[in-house]
Amino acid sequence: MKNYRNTIVLAALGLSAQPAELAADPLSSHMMEQISIKGRQTDLLGQARSASEGMIGNAEISDRPLLRTGEVLEFIPGMVVTQHSGSGKANQYFLRGFNLDHGTDFSTAIDGMPLNMRSHGHGQGYTDLSFIVPELISQIEYQKGAYHADAGDFSAAGSARFSLQNRTKDEVVMTIGQNNYQRLLAKGSSRQGSGNLLLAGEVQRYNGPWTDINEDVDKFNAVARYSQPLASGQFTVTAMTYNNSWNAADQVPNRAVTTGLIDRLGSLDPTVGGNSSRYSLSVGWDSDAWQANAYLIDSDMDLWSNFTYFLTDPVNGDQFQQVDNRRIAGGALSHHWHHRIGEFAVEHVVGVQLRYDDIAEVGLYNTRARQRLNTVRSDKVEQGSVGLYSQSDIQLNADWTAHIGLRYDYMKASVDSALTTANSGNAADDILSLKAGVSYQFAPNWQAYFNTGQGFHSNDARGATTVADPLSLAAVAPVDLLVKSDGAELGLRFFDYTAFNASVALWYLQLDSELLYVGDAGTNEPNRGSERFGVELAAYYWLGSNWSLDAELALTRSRFSGQAEDEGNYVDGSLPLVASIGLIYKAAAPWQASIRLRHFGKRTLDSFNQQRSAATTVVNAGYQYGWQQWQFNLELLNLLDSNQNDIDYFYSSRLPGEPAEGVEDRHSHPLEPRTFRISASYQF
């Protein structure tokens, strides 16, 4: 039986299959061998449990122009990453018919540290990737669906796990671009004793293309990482620092643009924006048999937004501040082993995952020009969880493998509400999730899969204890702390290392309830259950040593289950079509060129499907040239200067002079216009 996790471990360590004299000495191989990881060209036949999982390597990431850091998730087939506010705010994510908002049903982690924020001030599962330096990513391992027992909270639609490099090129990268884009990255690693020390720092400035604001992005990242062989595995300790501040161009109503009040890049409230910081310390130890990690995270966010303008408060306006101030501690331990049961070869993984969030303040305040007017809600939350899981792969014969997983999660939360004591209280819930599947390798290059599994996401702890609306004090029903999902998938994978790699998956996903705490209002909103199904296709073709072509297509149908008064059955914000295609040419001389098209179709904006957004298509291109120790990059983002939108919503807002009840309208955040960036890097 091939071991997929061993492949992951070797790649993360920068190791590969080597001659016997080097393989016998892990330290020697660690010191001498440095490779570029090409995830799409990694043979997953006999290793992956489903057709919709895979790896993304650092070589692929370096080939693609990125407007924002969060767009690294668009390497996942069918994933769309957009923005509806300022550059420092977490992105909007779309996958498998979900408008995932900022990460509600897609879990992310980096070296074992969870990135989704529970009971967050802006939204459940809030996932901000701005602290990640793309050049330091070793690989991204992704899974779609809830078929893996080691994936817990927020993973109904899927999960992604980032791994950082232990060693990196010694280089300085300087980038400049339109709208005062400036970025400086310095990184390098050196041998220290028996291990390696990696240091990196990133500074970024950006004003943005907006008419009425200077985005004034001021971002700083720093990473220090030490790694060394220890016993039979690899030990790492990593410290990360992130600080950012920005002004935001939020979505604006279409009527403000069509009447000439503002242009399409204009703003109605130029005082919105935010500050965010993240500090973390993590340790890990990884061997073939054991994996262990522990982490401490300190995270703060202040976010000012104004989506409805003068609908609620015609005098001061509807601007509000969301605050999140927390500390997170946690860790995980897993054990992996092989044995035989009669004629069957069996591979087991058992593990435990712990997490505790100590949220000193999660608050919502009415503001004007970032000055507080009053408090809507302010809470302290303590929230802890434990997850136990077991995963077994049973090789029935040379062609058939069965996959069985079991997971148990327990979560408890305590909420101390400063204003409405009735909303204080405790909530606890547990959930048992079953996973099962079978894979059949019916030819050397072909494998078929069937998977079924249960997953879940947690709801905001405040929603699980709230019994009174924080403004009106009207009675409201608390929501369940944990919400179950059920899914299934039928898939097929073809792999030919020299030329072609493709997969197709037909999937189904049912969610018991899309219950969410609405951070913008300080209360919870119960939604119905939902059902989704779709088909996904991903294909990668290498035309010799110079040309590579990739194409991805995802089609989805999303509907609410059951009926609701005055509501239709379409899921608001769902995305029915995603397509992308990219072409890369790498010449024998040290230069390469790439072009990529991303298209996502018309989105449903209301439950009757009467309001739909336009489709959005964007083309990016890049050119790289190397000379001695220098490399020069040119990135052309939104090459065709599309004036389409990054995201659209449909709701009521009010501008001065409009009726008190407001006007229902489409609110949009435009794509940034065509922009170019030039970078020069020098390798020492």
BAVEX-97306 format. One line per field, with one value per residue (C-alpha): residue number from 1; x, z, y negated. Coordinates in nm, 2 decimals. Layout:
<mipas>
kenu <- NUM  ...
xx <- X  ...
zz <- Z  ...
yy <- Y  ...
</mipas>
This chain:
<mipas>
kenu <- 1  2  3  4  5  6  7  8  9  10  11  12  13  14  15  16  17  18  19  20  21  22  23  24  25  26  27  28  29  30  31  32  33  34  35  36  37  38  39  40  41  42  43  44  45  46  47  48  49  50  51  52  53  54  55  56  57  58  59  60  61  62  63  64  65  66  67  68  69  70  71  72  73  74  75  76  77  78  79  80  81  82  83  84  85  86  87  88  89  90  91  92  93  94  95  96  97  98  99  100  101  102  103  104  105  106  107  108  109  110  111  112  113  114  115  116  117  118  119  120  121  122  123  124  125  126  127  128  129  130  131  132  133  134  135  136  137  138  139  140  141  142  143  144  145  146  147  148  149  150  151  152  153  154  155  156  157  158  159  160  161  162  163  164  165  166  167  168  169  170  171  172  173  174  175  176  177  178  179  180  181  182  183  184  185  186  187  188  189  190  191  192  193  194  195  196  197  198  199  200  201  202  203  204  205  206  207  208  209  210  211  212  213  214  215  216  217  218  219  220  221  222  223  224  225  226  227  228  229  230  231  232  233  234  235  236  237  238  239  240  241  242  243  244  245  246  247  248  249  250  251  252  253  254  255  256  257  258  259  260  261  262  263  264  265  266  267  268  269  270  271  272  273  274  275  276  277  278  279  280  281  282  283  284  285  286  287  288  289  290  291  292  293  294  295  296  297  298  299  300  301  302  303  304  305  306  307  308  309  310  311  312  313  314  315  316  317  318  319  320  321  322  323  324  325  326  327  328  329  330  331  332  333  334  335  336  337  338  339  340  341  342  343  344  345  346  347  348  349  350  351  352  353  354  355  356  357  358  359  360  361  362  363  364  365  366  367  368  369  370  371  372  373  374  375  376  377  378  379  380  381  382  383  384  385  386  387  388  389  390  391  392  393  394  395  396  397  398  399  400  401  402  403  404  405  406  407  408  409  410  411  412  413  414  415  416  417  418  419  420  421  422  423  424  425  426  427  428  429  430  431  432  433  434  435  436  437  438  439  440  441  442  443  444  445  446  447  448  449  450  451  452  453  454  455  456  457  458  459  460  461  462  463  464  465  466  467  468  469  470  471  472  473  474  475  476  477  478  479  480  481  482  483  484  485  486  487  488  489  490  491  492  493  494  495  496  497  498  499  500  501  502  503  504  505  506  507  508  509  510  511  512  513  514  515  516  517  518  519  520  521  522  523  524  525  526  527  528  529  530  531  532  533  534  535  536  537  538  539  540  541  542  543  544  545  546  547  548  549  550  551  552  553  554  555  556  557  558  559  560  561  562  563  564  565  566  567  568  569  570  571  572  573  574  575  576  577  578  579  580  581  582  583  584  585  586  587  588  589  590  591  592  593  594  595  596  597  598  599  600  601  602  603  604  605  606  607  608  609  610  611  612  613  614  615  616  617  618  619  620  621  622  623  624  625  626  627  628  629  630  631  632  633  634  635  636  637  638  639  640  641  642  643  644  645  646  647  648  649  650  651  652  653  654  655  656  657  658  659  660  661  662  663  664  665  666  667  668  669  670  671  672  673  674  675  676  677  678  679  680  681  682  683  684
xx <- 0.00  0.14  0.15  0.01  0.11  0.47  0.47  0.35  0.61  0.90  0.79  0.75  1.10  1.25  1.35  1.30  1.39  1.77  2.06  2.11  2.42  2.22  1.89  2.08  2.17  1.86  2.06  2.29  1.99  1.83  2.14  2.22  1.89  1.66  1.37  1.08  0.75  0.51  0.19  -0.01  0.27  0.26  0.12  -0.18  -0.30  -0.32  -0.26  -0.55  -0.89  -1.10  -1.09  -1.13  -0.82  -0.47  -0.15  -0.03  0.35  0.56  0.68  0.32  0.25  0.55  0.43  0.09  0.04  -0.16  -0.35  -0.40  -0.24  -0.58  -0.59  -0.35  -0.67  -0.78  -0.53  -0.80  -1.02  -1.36  -1.26  -1.32  -1.16  -1.30  -1.31  -1.59  -1.39  -1.04  -0.72  -0.66  -0.99  -1.04  -1.14  -1.48  -1.46  -1.68  -1.68  -1.92  -2.23  -2.14  -2.09  -1.85  -1.85  -1.51  -1.47  -1.78  -1.77  -1.41  -1.14  -0.78  -0.47  -0.10  0.15  -0.13  -0.26  -0.63  -0.70  -1.08  -1.20  -1.48  -1.74  -1.55  -1.65  -1.71  -1.83  -1.82  -1.52  -1.34  -1.03  -0.77  -0.47  -0.29  -0.02  0.10  0.40  0.34  0.71  0.74  0.47  0.61  0.28  -0.10  -0.28  -0.65  -0.95  -1.31  -1.60  -1.60  -1.45  -1.13  -1.16  -0.88  -1.09  -1.33  -1.50  -1.58  -1.49  -1.83  -1.73  -1.36  -1.03  -0.68  -0.36  -0.06  0.30  0.58  0.93  1.21  1.47  1.43  1.63  1.84  1.70  1.56  1.25  1.14  0.81  0.65  0.32  0.05  -0.15  0.17  0.20  0.53  0.65  0.98  1.06  1.38  1.42  1.69  1.80  2.13  2.26  2.27  2.42  2.24  1.94  1.83  1.72  1.48  1.42  1.18  1.03  0.78  0.66  0.38  0.22  -0.07  -0.31  -0.55  -0.73  -1.03  -1.16  -1.26  -1.01  -0.65  -0.65  -0.32  -0.24  0.05  0.13  0.42  0.50  0.79  0.87  1.14  1.16  1.41  1.40  1.62  1.61  1.51  1.50  1.33  1.14  1.17  1.13  1.02  0.95  0.80  0.73  0.51  0.42  0.16  0.03  -0.19  -0.40  -0.61  -0.89  -1.17  -1.37  -1.69  -1.96  -2.17  -2.54  -2.57  -2.81  -2.53  -2.32  -2.59  -2.71  -2.36  -2.34  -2.01  -1.82  -1.79  -1.46  -1.61  -1.71  -2.00  -1.83  -1.45  -1.39  -1.44  -1.14  -0.96  -0.66  -0.55  -0.27  -0.17  0.12  0.18  0.43  0.41  0.61  0.58  0.74  0.67  0.78  0.64  0.47  0.39  0.28  0.25  0.20  0.11  0.05  -0.03  -0.20  -0.27  -0.52  -0.68  -0.91  -1.09  -1.31  -1.53  -1.80  -2.11  -2.33  -2.67  -2.55  -2.86  -3.12  -3.11  -2.98  -3.07  -2.86  -2.53  -2.54  -2.51  -2.13  -2.04  -1.72  -1.66  -1.40  -1.23  -0.95  -0.85  -0.59  -0.59  -0.41  -0.42  -0.25  -0.28  -0.13  -0.17  -0.02  0.01  0.10  0.07  -0.02  -0.20  -0.54  -0.53  -0.47  -0.55  -0.29  -0.42  -0.30  -0.43  -0.43  -0.57  -0.55  -0.67  -0.71  -0.75  -0.84  -0.93  -1.03  -1.01  -1.19  -1.14  -1.37  -1.60  -1.80  -2.03  -2.05  -2.23  -1.99  -1.95  -1.62  -1.47  -1.58  -1.80  -2.16  -2.30  -2.26  -2.48  -2.32  -2.00  -1.92  -1.64  -1.64  -1.45  -1.48  -1.30  -1.32  -1.17  -1.18  -1.10  -1.07  -0.97  -0.90  -0.83  -0.74  -0.78  -0.62  -0.86  -0.64  -0.41  -0.69  -0.94  -0.90  -1.16  -1.16  -1.33  -1.33  -1.48  -1.47  -1.61  -1.62  -1.72  -1.75  -1.83  -1.87  -1.93  -2.06  -2.05  -2.27  -2.19  -2.52  -2.79  -2.73  -3.00  -2.78  -2.50  -2.48  -2.32  -2.37  -2.23  -2.28  -2.12  -2.14  -2.03  -1.92  -1.89  -1.68  -1.65  -1.53  -1.38  -1.13  -1.06  -0.75  -0.87  -0.57  -0.22  -0.32  -0.69  -0.86  -1.22  -1.36  -1.68  -1.70  -1.96  -1.91  -2.06  -1.92  -2.02  -1.96  -1.99  -2.22  -2.12  -2.13  -2.33  -2.60  -2.62  -2.69  -2.88  -3.24  -3.31  -3.23  -2.96  -3.14  -3.52  -3.49  -3.75  -3.73  -3.52  -3.45  -3.09  -2.93  -2.75  -2.38  -2.29  -2.46  -2.43  -2.37  -2.39  -2.21  -2.12  -1.90  -1.83  -1.50  -1.24  -0.87  -0.63  -0.25  0.03  0.34  0.49  0.19  -0.16  -0.34  -0.71  -0.99  -1.37  -1.61  -1.99  -2.08  -2.38  -2.39  -2.68  -2.66  -2.91  -2.93  -2.74  -2.77  -2.54  -2.47  -2.50  -2.21  -2.33  -2.66  -2.55  -2.81  -2.86  -3.04  -3.19  -3.20  -3.33  -3.14  -2.99  -2.90  -2.63  -2.49  -2.26  -1.98  -1.61  -1.35  -0.98  -0.72  -0.35  -0.15  0.23  0.31  0.68  0.92  0.81  0.44  0.18  -0.20  -0.45  -0.83  -1.09  -1.47  -1.73  -2.11  -2.33  -2.70  -2.79  -3.14  -3.29  -3.48  -3.83  -4.05  -4.04  -4.31  -4.24  -3.91  -3.80  -3.57  -3.26  -2.96  -2.86  -2.51  -2.46  -2.23  -2.35  -2.05  -1.67  -1.42  -1.06  -0.78  -0.41  -0.12  0.25  0.55  0.90  1.17  1.51  1.66  1.58  1.24  0.88  0.54  0.19  -0.17  -0.48  -0.85  -1.09  -1.47  -1.75  -2.11  -2.41  -2.47  -2.81  -2.87  -3.22  -3.41  -3.65  -3.36  -3.52  -3.20  -2.88  -2.54  -2.36  -2.09  -1.73  -1.43  -1.08  -0.75  -0.41  -0.07  0.29  0.64  0.97  1.33  1.63  1.99  2.27  2.15  1.87  1.51  1.27  0.89  0.62  0.26  -0.04  -0.35  -0.70  -0.52  -0.83  -0.94  -1.27  -1.52  -1.72  -1.77  -1.57  -1.89  -2.26  -2.53  -2.90  -3.05  -3.20  -3.00  -3.08  -2.90  -2.98  -3.32  -3.45  -3.76  -3.72  -3.77  -3.48  -3.44  -3.37  -3.08  -2.78  -2.46  -2.13  -1.76  -1.58  -1.28  -0.97  -0.89  -0.60  -0.27  0.09  0.36  0.73  0.96  1.33  1.48  1.84  1.96  2.26
zz <- 0.00  -0.09  0.19  0.08  0.42  0.37  0.04  0.21  0.49  0.25  0.04  0.35  0.47  0.13  0.09  -0.19  -0.28  -0.29  -0.32  -0.03  0.11  0.15  0.26  0.54  0.68  0.71  0.82  0.51  0.28  0.46  0.41  0.05  -0.12  -0.21  -0.44  -0.60  -0.52  -0.82  -0.66  -0.98  -1.10  -0.79  -0.85  -0.61  -0.76  -0.47  -0.23  -0.23  -0.08  -0.32  -0.67  -0.53  -0.32  -0.42  -0.36  -0.48  -0.48  -0.44  -0.80  -0.91  -0.68  -0.81  -1.16  -1.11  -1.07  -0.76  -0.69  -0.32  -0.09  -0.04  -0.41  -0.34  -0.26  -0.62  -0.70  -0.56  -0.85  -0.83  -0.56  -0.62  -0.40  -0.41  -0.20  -0.11  0.11  0.18  0.11  0.48  0.54  0.49  0.14  0.03  -0.06  -0.29  -0.33  -0.42  -0.43  -0.10  -0.06  0.22  0.34  0.51  0.57  0.74  0.58  0.45  0.71  0.67  0.88  0.86  1.01  1.23  1.35  1.26  1.08  1.10  1.39  1.61  1.74  1.55  1.56  1.18  1.10  1.20  1.06  0.97  0.77  0.70  0.50  0.48  0.72  0.49  0.26  -0.06  -0.13  0.20  0.12  0.08  -0.04  0.01  0.07  -0.01  0.03  -0.07  0.11  0.46  0.39  0.60  0.98  1.06  0.93  1.19  1.24  0.93  0.68  0.53  0.19  0.23  0.38  0.30  0.49  0.43  0.50  0.54  0.40  0.63  0.39  0.14  -0.12  0.01  -0.18  -0.17  -0.38  -0.46  -0.63  -0.75  -0.94  -1.03  -0.75  -0.54  -0.49  -0.31  -0.16  -0.02  0.08  0.23  0.31  0.36  0.56  0.70  0.88  1.26  1.44  1.33  1.19  0.98  1.06  0.82  0.85  0.64  0.65  0.42  0.40  0.17  0.08  -0.15  -0.22  -0.45  -0.76  -0.57  -0.65  -0.30  -0.07  -0.04  0.07  0.26  0.31  0.56  0.60  0.78  0.81  0.98  1.01  1.21  1.18  1.32  1.20  1.27  1.26  1.60  1.67  1.37  1.27  1.20  1.47  1.40  1.60  1.42  1.53  1.30  1.33  1.12  1.14  0.90  0.87  0.58  0.45  0.26  -0.05  0.05  -0.19  -0.32  -0.45  -0.82  -0.81  -0.67  -0.98  -1.24  -1.10  -1.10  -0.73  -0.74  -1.01  -1.01  -0.81  -0.57  -0.20  0.00  0.34  0.31  0.68  0.68  0.71  0.97  1.18  1.23  1.39  1.45  1.65  1.69  1.82  1.72  1.76  1.57  1.54  1.25  1.18  0.98  1.29  1.50  1.44  1.72  1.73  1.97  1.92  2.08  1.88  1.97  1.73  1.73  1.48  1.46  1.15  1.05  0.79  0.65  0.42  0.45  0.49  0.65  0.67  1.05  1.17  0.93  1.13  1.21  0.94  0.98  1.02  1.28  1.44  1.50  1.75  1.81  2.07  2.15  2.25  2.11  2.25  2.11  1.97  1.81  1.84  1.60  1.55  1.22  1.17  0.94  1.01  0.86  0.94  0.77  0.40  0.43  0.46  0.70  0.75  1.06  1.19  1.53  1.67  1.91  1.85  2.12  2.09  2.34  2.25  2.52  2.36  2.59  2.37  2.08  2.03  1.80  1.82  1.63  1.51  1.30  1.12  1.34  1.67  1.89  1.95  2.15  2.22  2.05  2.20  2.39  2.51  2.66  2.53  2.63  2.39  2.40  2.19  2.17  1.86  1.85  1.53  1.37  1.00  0.85  0.49  0.43  0.11  0.01  -0.28  -0.54  -0.68  -0.41  -0.09  0.17  0.37  0.71  0.94  1.27  1.45  1.77  1.87  2.19  2.22  2.52  2.53  2.80  2.71  2.94  2.79  2.92  2.82  2.81  3.10  2.97  2.68  2.91  2.96  2.87  2.57  2.50  2.21  2.07  1.74  1.59  1.23  1.02  0.70  0.45  0.10  -0.15  -0.43  -0.72  -0.94  -1.25  -1.47  -1.42  -1.49  -1.37  -1.03  -0.93  -0.60  -0.40  -0.07  0.18  0.50  0.77  0.87  1.07  1.14  1.47  1.51  1.69  2.07  2.11  1.89  2.11  2.43  2.29  2.40  2.35  2.06  2.18  2.05  2.08  2.36  2.17  2.24  2.00  1.99  2.05  1.78  1.80  1.87  1.61  1.28  1.09  0.72  0.50  0.17  -0.10  -0.40  -0.70  -0.87  -1.13  -1.16  -1.45  -1.41  -1.66  -1.51  -1.84  -2.00  -1.84  -1.51  -1.48  -1.23  -1.23  -0.93  -0.90  -0.55  -0.32  0.01  0.25  0.55  0.84  0.88  0.76  1.10  1.13  1.39  1.21  1.34  1.15  1.35  1.68  1.66  1.50  1.18  1.15  0.79  0.65  0.56  0.21  -0.06  -0.32  -0.59  -0.88  -1.10  -1.11  -1.37  -1.34  -1.61  -1.64  -1.96  -2.00  -2.37  -2.35  -2.13  -2.23  -2.24  -1.97  -1.99  -1.71  -1.72  -1.44  -1.45  -1.17  -1.21  -0.90  -0.81  -0.47  -0.31  0.04  0.16  0.30  0.26  0.43  0.42  0.15  0.06  -0.24  -0.25  -0.41  -0.18  -0.17  -0.30  -0.44  -0.74  -1.02  -1.26  -1.22  -1.50  -1.54  -1.79  -1.78  -2.02  -1.92  -2.15  -2.01  -2.26  -2.26  -2.19  -1.85  -1.92  -1.91  -1.98  -1.85  -1.91  -1.71  -1.75  -1.45  -1.51  -1.26  -1.37  -1.27  -0.89  -0.73  -0.52  -0.37  -0.28  -0.58  -0.82  -0.95  -0.89  -1.04  -1.08  -1.41  -1.49  -1.42  -1.63  -1.56  -1.74  -1.57  -1.74  -1.63  -1.77  -1.59  -1.70  -1.52  -1.56  -1.35  -0.99  -1.09  -1.18  -1.32  -1.32  -1.50  -1.38  -1.58  -1.36  -1.52  -1.85  -2.05  -1.81  -1.73  -1.56  -1.41  -1.04  -0.78  -0.58  -0.58  -0.31  -0.32  -0.01  0.11  0.19  0.22  0.07  0.19  0.07  0.00  0.17  0.53  0.44  0.20  -0.15  -0.25  -0.48  -0.61  -0.42  -0.59  -0.54  -0.87  -1.00  -0.97  -1.31  -1.52  -1.33  -1.38  -1.13  -1.18  -0.95  -0.93  -0.71  -0.63  -0.50  -0.28
yy <- 0.00  -0.34  -0.60  -0.94  -1.09  -0.98  -1.17  -1.47  -1.45  -1.40  -1.70  -1.92  -1.83  -1.90  -1.53  -1.28  -0.93  -0.91  -0.67  -0.43  -0.60  -0.93  -0.76  -0.60  -0.94  -1.16  -1.46  -1.44  -1.42  -1.71  -1.92  -1.83  -1.79  -2.08  -2.03  -2.22  -2.05  -2.01  -1.89  -1.84  -1.60  -1.39  -1.05  -1.01  -0.68  -0.43  -0.71  -0.95  -0.85  -1.05  -1.21  -1.56  -1.59  -1.68  -1.88  -2.22  -2.27  -2.57  -2.56  -2.60  -2.89  -3.08  -3.05  -3.23  -3.61  -3.69  -4.01  -3.92  -3.66  -3.48  -3.39  -3.10  -2.91  -2.94  -2.67  -2.44  -2.34  -2.51  -2.76  -3.13  -3.40  -3.76  -4.07  -4.31  -4.55  -4.66  -4.46  -4.39  -4.21  -3.84  -3.74  -3.60  -3.23  -3.02  -2.64  -2.37  -2.60  -2.77  -3.14  -3.05  -3.42  -3.44  -3.06  -2.92  -2.57  -2.55  -2.48  -2.60  -2.54  -2.62  -2.37  -2.24  -2.59  -2.64  -2.96  -2.97  -3.19  -3.06  -3.32  -3.60  -3.96  -3.98  -3.63  -3.27  -3.09  -3.42  -3.32  -3.59  -3.46  -3.80  -3.69  -3.42  -3.49  -3.30  -3.25  -3.06  -2.80  -2.45  -2.30  -2.31  -1.98  -2.01  -1.79  -1.85  -1.70  -1.55  -1.22  -1.24  -1.18  -1.43  -1.72  -1.86  -2.19  -2.41  -2.13  -2.05  -2.18  -2.09  -2.19  -2.31  -2.27  -2.49  -2.38  -2.62  -2.56  -2.46  -2.61  -2.88  -3.06  -3.35  -3.64  -3.99  -4.07  -4.43  -4.50  -4.82  -4.87  -5.11  -5.29  -5.31  -4.93  -4.86  -4.54  -4.44  -4.07  -3.95  -3.58  -3.33  -3.02  -2.90  -2.60  -2.64  -2.34  -2.03  -2.22  -2.51  -2.86  -3.04  -3.42  -3.63  -3.98  -4.14  -4.50  -4.61  -4.94  -5.00  -5.30  -5.12  -5.25  -5.40  -5.75  -5.87  -5.70  -5.62  -5.26  -5.32  -4.95  -4.92  -4.55  -4.39  -4.01  -3.84  -3.47  -3.29  -2.91  -2.66  -2.30  -2.00  -1.62  -1.48  -1.11  -0.95  -1.27  -1.64  -1.91  -2.26  -2.58  -2.88  -3.24  -3.45  -3.82  -4.01  -4.37  -4.56  -4.87  -4.99  -5.20  -5.02  -5.06  -4.87  -4.76  -5.04  -5.05  -5.06  -5.36  -5.57  -5.50  -5.52  -5.86  -6.00  -6.04  -5.85  -5.67  -5.29  -5.31  -5.56  -5.53  -5.66  -5.64  -5.71  -5.64  -5.26  -5.02  -4.83  -4.72  -4.36  -4.18  -3.82  -3.67  -3.30  -3.05  -2.69  -2.37  -2.05  -1.71  -1.48  -1.12  -0.83  -0.70  -1.01  -1.37  -1.62  -2.00  -2.28  -2.65  -2.98  -3.26  -3.62  -3.78  -4.13  -4.30  -4.63  -4.66  -4.96  -4.90  -5.07  -4.87  -5.04  -5.41  -5.59  -5.31  -5.27  -5.60  -5.89  -6.13  -5.96  -5.69  -5.32  -5.28  -5.02  -4.88  -4.51  -4.41  -4.07  -4.03  -3.67  -3.42  -3.07  -2.76  -2.41  -2.12  -1.77  -1.43  -1.14  -0.80  -0.62  -0.25  0.05  0.41  0.70  0.86  1.20  1.13  0.76  0.49  0.22  -0.14  -0.32  -0.68  -0.77  -1.12  -1.38  -1.76  -2.02  -2.39  -2.66  -3.02  -3.28  -3.58  -3.88  -4.10  -4.03  -4.34  -4.55  -4.93  -5.20  -5.45  -5.77  -5.83  -5.56  -5.73  -5.51  -5.63  -5.34  -4.97  -4.72  -4.42  -4.33  -3.99  -3.77  -3.42  -3.11  -2.82  -2.49  -2.17  -1.82  -1.60  -1.23  -1.05  -0.72  -0.65  -0.31  -0.21  0.16  0.30  0.58  0.69  0.54  0.33  0.25  0.04  -0.03  -0.36  -0.38  -0.68  -0.77  -1.11  -1.24  -1.61  -1.78  -2.16  -2.38  -2.76  -3.02  -3.37  -3.67  -3.94  -4.29  -4.46  -4.19  -3.95  -3.73  -3.65  -3.52  -3.15  -2.82  -2.60  -2.25  -2.01  -1.70  -1.52  -1.18  -1.17  -0.86  -0.83  -0.55  -0.49  -0.25  -0.30  -0.07  -0.09  0.09  0.00  -0.12  -0.48  -0.48  -0.48  -0.51  -0.62  -0.62  -0.82  -0.91  -1.11  -1.33  -1.66  -1.97  -2.33  -2.52  -2.82  -3.14  -3.07  -3.39  -3.26  -2.94  -3.15  -3.45  -3.46  -3.84  -4.06  -4.30  -4.61  -4.54  -4.28  -4.08  -3.71  -3.50  -3.13  -3.02  -2.80  -2.47  -2.49  -2.22  -2.17  -1.84  -1.78  -1.46  -1.42  -1.16  -1.16  -0.94  -1.01  -0.90  -0.99  -0.94  -1.00  -0.99  -1.16  -1.25  -1.41  -1.42  -1.42  -1.45  -1.39  -1.41  -1.40  -1.39  -1.50  -1.56  -1.76  -1.81  -2.05  -2.03  -2.40  -2.71  -2.87  -3.17  -3.44  -3.77  -3.98  -4.29  -4.29  -4.13  -3.85  -3.51  -3.43  -3.08  -2.94  -2.62  -2.32  -2.30  -2.05  -2.08  -1.86  -1.91  -1.79  -1.90  -1.84  -1.92  -1.84  -1.92  -1.86  -1.89  -1.94  -1.83  -2.02  -2.37  -2.39  -2.31  -2.36  -2.33  -2.35  -2.33  -2.33  -2.31  -2.30  -2.32  -2.32  -2.46  -2.47  -2.52  -2.22  -2.27  -2.57  -2.91  -3.18  -3.45  -3.28  -3.08  -2.78  -2.93  -2.97  -3.33  -3.39  -3.04  -3.01  -2.77  -2.78  -2.82  -2.77  -2.85  -2.78  -2.85  -2.82  -2.84  -2.84  -2.78  -2.83  -2.65  -3.00  -3.14  -3.29  -3.19  -3.34  -3.25  -3.36  -3.25  -3.31  -3.27  -3.28  -3.25  -3.26  -3.45  -3.43  -3.39  -3.70  -3.63  -3.31  -3.35  -3.38  -3.70  -3.89  -3.76  -3.91  -3.93  -3.67  -3.78  -3.69  -3.81  -3.74  -3.76  -3.73  -3.71  -3.71  -3.60  -3.64  -3.52  -3.65  -3.53  -3.58  -3.81  -3.74  -4.00  -3.95  -4.14  -4.08  -4.21  -4.17  -4.21  -4.22  -4.30  -4.57  -4.41  -4.64  -4.36  -4.30  -4.10  -4.04  -4.15  -4.15  -4.25  -4.42  -4.75  -5.06  -5.43  -5.74  -6.09  -6.20  -5.85  -5.70  -5.59  -5.22  -5.24  -5.11  -4.75  -4.75  -4.56  -4.64  -4.57  -4.57  -4.61  -4.43  -4.64  -4.78  -4.66  -4.70  -4.60  -4.51  -4.47  -4.29  -4.22  -3.96  -3.89  -3.56  -3.55
</mipas>
